[in-house]
Every structure is written in structure tokens, then in C-alpha cells.
């Protein structure tokens, strides 16, 4: 099989192996754990696994920061809390 073969996706669009490799390479550049590793040294499966791990860690961080912000707003006076809420909504 050619490396340029196309794969059928859930829609009617096709995506080639070269496009998948390019997307995995771009994804790898976003991951702090494997950002500086050469593309040919890291498998696509490893990049996808690290992506899932990274997204999970970002979700935990967002949850933690949200909880900390809620605690901060609960302990500040009403005027300060209103100011903070207004800044966050902008």
C-alpha cells in the first residue's frame, strides 16, 4: 500500500497518511513532554497517548484553579468579588 493512500473518515472527506503524519507532528509540538523529540523517534501512538495525558492534566488544573477562585471570591468582600467577576466576564 502506498503511504499516500486515503482513509475514509466519518464524513465524506478523505485524509491521507501524509496528512495524518503532519497532524501528529503538529500535535507533538504542543506537548511539553515530547516537544523537542525528533518526530521519527516518537510513535504516533505515543503522541496520542501523551496528548490524552496532557489534556487530562489541563482539566485537573482548570478544576483546581476554578476551586481556588471560588474560595477566593467567597472570602473577599462583595465589592471586590463583584469587581473580580466583572473582570473575568470581559
CORURHU-V487363 format. One record per pair of residues at least 6 apart in sequence whose ideal C-beta (glycine too) atoms are under 7 Angstrom apart, sorted by sequence separation. I is the first residue (numbers start at 1). J is the second residue. D is the distance in whole Angstrom. If there is no record, write none. Layout:
# CORURHU-V487363
i	j	d
I	J	D
I	J	D
This chain:
# CORURHU-V487363
i	j	d
8	14	6
9	15	6
28	34	6
29	35	6
7	14	7
28	35	7
6	14	4
7	15	6
34	42	6
73	81	5
6	15	7
6	16	5
5	16	7
28	39	6
73	84	6
4	16	6
5	17	6
4	17	7
34	47	7
3	17	5
4	18	6
25	39	5
28	42	6
3	18	7
34	50	6
33	50	5
28	47	5
31	50	5
24	44	5
27	47	6
31	51	6
24	47	5
31	54	6
27	51	6
